[in-house]
Amino acid sequence: QVQMVESGGGLVQPGGSLRLSCAAPGNIFSVNAMAWYRQFPGKERGLVAAITRGGNSTYADFVKGRFTISRDDAKNTVYLQMDSLKPEDTAVYYCNIVPFRVTYWGQGTQVTVSS
């Protein structure tokens, strides 16, 4: 089973920033578009942002202008820079390929936005 390793979550005040990182196996990272997903309690995971192998990115409407996805091919790592965080961004964040594969889910990283 392949697993992504997410990190960088934590507790932040509204308006603050966090940078999430996700390390992926090289054979997976190099041939796939990568994405960040998030999950609210009791809900299914939803797409937040995606980036192709060529670096083209797309975002869910609710994060446009606030989040930035990037990838470092040398490190097999995808990042999510989150700025202007809101309480409604509180969730567990995961990375996976696009489209996701169930066997690739990692543990995720908890992001909590609260004053």
TORKOL-4160 file (C-alpha; in steps of 0.2 Angstrom, whole numbers, padded with zeros to 4 digits, m for minus):
115
<pt num="1" X="0000" Y="0000" Z="0000"/>
<pt num="2" X="0007" Y="0017" Z="m0005"/>
<pt num="3" X="0005" Y="0031" Z="0008"/>
<pt num="4" X="0008" Y="0049" Z="0007"/>
<pt num="5" X="0015" Y="0058" Z="0022"/>
<pt num="6" X="0007" Y="0075" Z="0026"/>
<pt num="7" X="0014" Y="0087" Z="0038"/>
<pt num="8" X="0013" Y="0105" Z="0043"/>
<pt num="9" X="m0004" Y="0107" Z="0051"/>
<pt num="10" X="m0008" Y="0115" Z="0067"/>
<pt num="11" X="m0018" Y="0128" Z="0076"/>
<pt num="12" X="m0019" Y="0145" Z="0069"/>
<pt num="13" X="m0029" Y="0161" Z="0072"/>
<pt num="14" X="m0041" Y="0167" Z="0059"/>
<pt num="15" X="m0031" Y="0177" Z="0046"/>
<pt num="16" X="m0016" Y="0167" Z="0049"/>
<pt num="17" X="m0005" Y="0156" Z="0038"/>
<pt num="18" X="0001" Y="0138" Z="0037"/>
<pt num="19" X="0011" Y="0128" Z="0024"/>
<pt num="20" X="0007" Y="0110" Z="0022"/>
<pt num="21" X="0019" Y="0097" Z="0015"/>
<pt num="22" X="0016" Y="0080" Z="0007"/>
<pt num="23" X="0030" Y="0068" Z="0003"/>
<pt num="24" X="0026" Y="0055" Z="m0010"/>
<pt num="25" X="0035" Y="0040" Z="m0017"/>
<pt num="26" X="0045" Y="0045" Z="m0031"/>
<pt num="27" X="0038" Y="0033" Z="m0044"/>
<pt num="28" X="0020" Y="0040" Z="m0040"/>
<pt num="29" X="0025" Y="0058" Z="m0039"/>
<pt num="30" X="0034" Y="0059" Z="m0055"/>
<pt num="31" X="0020" Y="0053" Z="m0066"/>
<pt num="32" X="0005" Y="0060" Z="m0058"/>
<pt num="33" X="m0004" Y="0076" Z="m0055"/>
<pt num="34" X="m0005" Y="0079" Z="m0037"/>
<pt num="35" X="m0019" Y="0087" Z="m0026"/>
<pt num="36" X="m0024" Y="0092" Z="m0009"/>
<pt num="37" X="m0040" Y="0086" Z="m0002"/>
<pt num="38" X="m0049" Y="0090" Z="0015"/>
<pt num="39" X="m0061" Y="0081" Z="0025"/>
<pt num="40" X="m0074" Y="0088" Z="0038"/>
<pt num="41" X="m0080" Y="0077" Z="0052"/>
<pt num="42" X="m0094" Y="0065" Z="0045"/>
<pt num="43" X="m0091" Y="0071" Z="0027"/>
<pt num="44" X="m0081" Y="0064" Z="0012"/>
<pt num="45" X="m0065" Y="0071" Z="0006"/>
<pt num="46" X="m0066" Y="0085" Z="m0006"/>
<pt num="47" X="m0053" Y="0093" Z="m0018"/>
<pt num="48" X="m0045" Y="0109" Z="m0013"/>
<pt num="49" X="m0031" Y="0111" Z="m0026"/>
<pt num="50" X="m0022" Y="0101" Z="m0039"/>
<pt num="51" X="m0006" Y="0103" Z="m0049"/>
<pt num="52" X="m0001" Y="0095" Z="m0065"/>
<pt num="53" X="0016" Y="0088" Z="m0069"/>
<pt num="54" X="0019" Y="0103" Z="m0079"/>
<pt num="55" X="0015" Y="0115" Z="m0064"/>
<pt num="56" X="m0002" Y="0120" Z="m0070"/>
<pt num="57" X="m0014" Y="0123" Z="m0055"/>
<pt num="58" X="m0032" Y="0123" Z="m0051"/>
<pt num="59" X="m0042" Y="0128" Z="m0036"/>
<pt num="60" X="m0059" Y="0125" Z="m0028"/>
<pt num="61" X="m0068" Y="0141" Z="m0028"/>
<pt num="62" X="m0068" Y="0143" Z="m0009"/>
<pt num="63" X="m0049" Y="0144" Z="m0008"/>
<pt num="64" X="m0045" Y="0154" Z="m0024"/>
<pt num="65" X="m0034" Y="0169" Z="m0020"/>
<pt num="66" X="m0030" Y="0162" Z="m0002"/>
<pt num="67" X="m0021" Y="0145" Z="m0005"/>
<pt num="68" X="m0007" Y="0141" Z="m0017"/>
<pt num="69" X="m0001" Y="0123" Z="m0022"/>
<pt num="70" X="0016" Y="0120" Z="m0028"/>
<pt num="71" X="0027" Y="0105" Z="m0031"/>
<pt num="72" X="0046" Y="0101" Z="m0029"/>
<pt num="73" X="0050" Y="0087" Z="m0041"/>
<pt num="74" X="0068" Y="0085" Z="m0034"/>
<pt num="75" X="0060" Y="0081" Z="m0017"/>
<pt num="76" X="0044" Y="0072" Z="m0023"/>
<pt num="77" X="0035" Y="0084" Z="m0012"/>
<pt num="78" X="0019" Y="0094" Z="m0015"/>
<pt num="79" X="0015" Y="0110" Z="m0004"/>
<pt num="80" X="0000" Y="0120" Z="0000"/>
<pt num="81" X="0002" Y="0137" Z="0006"/>
<pt num="82" X="m0013" Y="0143" Z="0015"/>
<pt num="83" X="m0016" Y="0161" Z="0019"/>
<pt num="84" X="m0030" Y="0171" Z="0026"/>
<pt num="85" X="m0036" Y="0156" Z="0035"/>
<pt num="86" X="m0054" Y="0155" Z="0040"/>
<pt num="87" X="m0063" Y="0145" Z="0054"/>
<pt num="88" X="m0072" Y="0135" Z="0040"/>
<pt num="89" X="m0055" Y="0129" Z="0034"/>
<pt num="90" X="m0054" Y="0118" Z="0049"/>
<pt num="91" X="m0052" Y="0101" Z="0043"/>
<pt num="92" X="m0040" Y="0086" Z="0040"/>
<pt num="93" X="m0030" Y="0089" Z="0025"/>
<pt num="94" X="m0023" Y="0075" Z="0014"/>
<pt num="95" X="m0014" Y="0074" Z="m0002"/>
<pt num="96" X="m0016" Y="0061" Z="m0016"/>
<pt num="97" X="m0015" Y="0059" Z="m0035"/>
<pt num="98" X="m0028" Y="0065" Z="m0047"/>
<pt num="99" X="m0040" Y="0056" Z="m0047"/>
<pt num="100" X="m0037" Y="0049" Z="m0030"/>
<pt num="101" X="m0033" Y="0031" Z="m0026"/>
<pt num="102" X="m0040" Y="0024" Z="m0010"/>
<pt num="103" X="m0025" Y="0015" Z="m0006"/>
<pt num="104" X="m0014" Y="0031" Z="m0007"/>
<pt num="105" X="m0022" Y="0040" Z="0007"/>
<pt num="106" X="m0010" Y="0044" Z="0021"/>
<pt num="107" X="m0014" Y="0050" Z="0039"/>
<pt num="108" X="m0018" Y="0068" Z="0034"/>
<pt num="109" X="m0013" Y="0083" Z="0044"/>
<pt num="110" X="m0026" Y="0092" Z="0055"/>
<pt num="111" X="m0028" Y="0111" Z="0052"/>
<pt num="112" X="m0038" Y="0121" Z="0065"/>
<pt num="113" X="m0042" Y="0139" Z="0063"/>
<pt num="114" X="m0048" Y="0146" Z="0079"/>
<pt num="115" X="m0046" Y="0161" Z="0090"/>
